[in-house]
Amino acid sequence: MSTGSLPGWFWIIYYLFLFITLGALIFSLIRKRNIGMSFISIIVVITVPIMSLLNSIGRGEGLNEFEHLFSQIQQGAIWSLYVVVGYLFLLVWWFVFLFSNKIIKTKGKNLFK
């Protein structure tokens, strides 16, 4: 019998990503780096999971959250576009965060300098 939900390991990774991102955002704000982008990212990291959860409650029988999200994208639902753009924005923020804090270096040089 299908439960219609993603496996437990996925949710562990998902919530770890969100909590680590939130911690890194707070760290970035404390160090006063990328303040504008970090502030927007805090709003995104809080609103995107809530938006996704609220709109996944009424999904069809047998659809997991991922399948429901992409079926809603195909139908042009605004919330699904916001969720996908939000996750992409968080990935871009991580890229900027890692390179601007010199965590990732190429041959001893920061790529942005």
Secondary structure, DSSP 4 states (H G I P E B T S, - for coil): ---SS--HHHHHHHHHHHHHHHHHHHHHHHTT-SHHHHHHHHHHHHHHHHHHHHHHTTPPTT--HHHHHHHHHHHT-HHHHHHHHHHHHHHHHHHHHHHHTTSS-BTTB-TT-
